[in-house]
Amino acid sequence: MNTVAFVGRIVKEVELRNVGEDRLVTNNVLAVRKTFKKDGSSDADFIPFVVWGKKAEILEKFCNKGDLIALNGKMQSRTYQTNDKDTKYVVEMLVEDIEFIQKKSKN
């Protein structure tokens, strides 16, 4: 079974891209807070994610950097080649559902 759910903050501004044949996609990173360390400080894991189609449009329209969201989906791995013919390996979350929790604080 391949099912994951994360709650975290969007790391960068959401940018929508058209990748041909009216296929829309956005890639971003979710900062998922870890439990507090003994010294009282917090840390985060950074989870790359990809959203396709109408959900990508909705994310771009309603979310900004720093907003708190919940994502449900699955993990996927893929490879691609750079212009220098290097093979890059990527593990990312493929988002199936999005829940908007809280806008970034203005403070």
Residue pairs with C-beta under 8 A, 6 or more apart in sequence:
2 74
2 75
3 72
3 73
3 74
4 72
4 73
4 74
4 75
4 93
5 70
5 71
5 72
6 30
6 32
6 47
6 70
6 71
6 93
7 32
7 68
7 69
7 70
7 71
7 101
8 30
8 31
8 32
8 33
8 44
8 47
8 68
8 69
8 71
9 30
9 31
9 66
9 67
9 68
9 69
9 104
10 28
10 29
10 30
10 31
10 63
10 64
10 65
10 66
10 67
10 69
11 28
11 29
11 30
11 31
11 46
11 65
12 28
12 29
12 65
13 64
13 65
14 26
14 28
14 59
14 60
14 63
14 64
14 65
15 26
15 60
16 24
16 25
16 26
16 56
16 57
16 60
17 24
17 25
17 26
18 24
19 25
23 52
23 53
24 52
24 53
24 54
24 56
24 57
25 50
25 51
25 52
25 53
25 56
26 50
26 51
26 56
26 59
26 60
27 48
27 49
27 50
27 92
28 48
28 49
28 51
29 46
29 47
29 48
29 49
30 46
30 47
30 49
30 69
30 71
30 93
31 44
31 45
31 46
32 44
32 45
32 46
32 47
33 42
33 43
33 44
34 42
34 43
34 44
34 45
35 42
36 42
37 43
47 92
47 93
48 90
48 91
48 92
48 93
49 71
49 73
49 92
49 93
49 94
49 95
50 92
50 93
50 94
50 95
51 59
51 95
51 98
55 95
55 97
55 98
58 98
59 98
62 100
63 69
63 100
64 103
64 104
65 104
66 104
66 105
67 100
67 101
67 102
67 103
67 104
68 101
68 102
68 103
68 104
69 98
69 99
69 100
69 101
70 98
70 99
70 101
71 93
71 95
71 97
71 98
71 99
72 95
72 96
72 97
72 98
72 99
73 93
73 94
73 95
73 96
73 97
74 93
74 94
74 96
75 91
75 92
75 93
75 94
76 91
76 92
76 93
76 94
77 89
77 90
77 91
77 92
78 89
78 90
78 92
79 87
79 88
79 89
79 90
80 87
80 88
80 90
81 87
81 88
82 88
